[in-house]
């Protein structure tokens, strides 16, 4: 891999990270309640729905909330 190819890949990676950071408030974050994971089979109604919610996708609580060390 040449230095130019590496520079292009690093710029693309940086753009992905920056885009994710700037749009973090628009990302779907599930509400888990007492559960460690959740899968939506149908779209929730009203305020619980979100355009970024994926159906038939398992949302793992550990991916969204920091570990509880108490």
N, C-alpha and C positions, 0 to 999 in steps of 0.2 A: 504494500500500500504506500502510495506516495504521500508526501507532506500535504499536497493540495487535497487529495482525497480525504485524508484524516481531518483536515481543517473543515471541509464541507460537512463531514459527518458530525463533528463536534458542534458546528453551528446549528445543524438540524436538531441535535439533541437539546441544545440550549433553548431553541425556539419552542420545542415541545414542553420543556419544563416551565418556561416563562408563560406560555399559553395556559397550561394547567393551573399555575399560580393565579393568574389574572382572572380566570373563570371559575375559581374554587367555590364561590358563592352560588354558582349556577349548577353545581354538581348535585346529584341525588345522594342523600345520606339517609339510609333507612332508620326507622325507629324500632329498636329491638325489644323493648320491654324486658321480660325475664328471660328471653331466649338468646342463645349463642349464635344463631343464624336465622335467616329468613329467605323464603323464595316466594315471589309473587306469581301466581298462575293467571290471575286476571288483574286488570287495572283497578286500583282503589278509587273510590269516589271522592269528589270535592277537593279539599285542600291537601289530602294525603297523596294525590296523584302528582307526578312530576314528569316532564317531557323526557328526562334522561333515565327514567326507571326502565330496567330491562326485565321482561317477563321470562320465566324459565331460567333464571340466573340465580345462583345461590350467593347471597350476601352474607359474608362471615363477619361477625361482630368484631373479631380481633383486627380486621382490616380497617375499621373505622374508629375504634375507641382505644385509648391507651390501656395498657395492662393495669389492673388494680393490684397494688402491692400491699394492701392492708390485711 
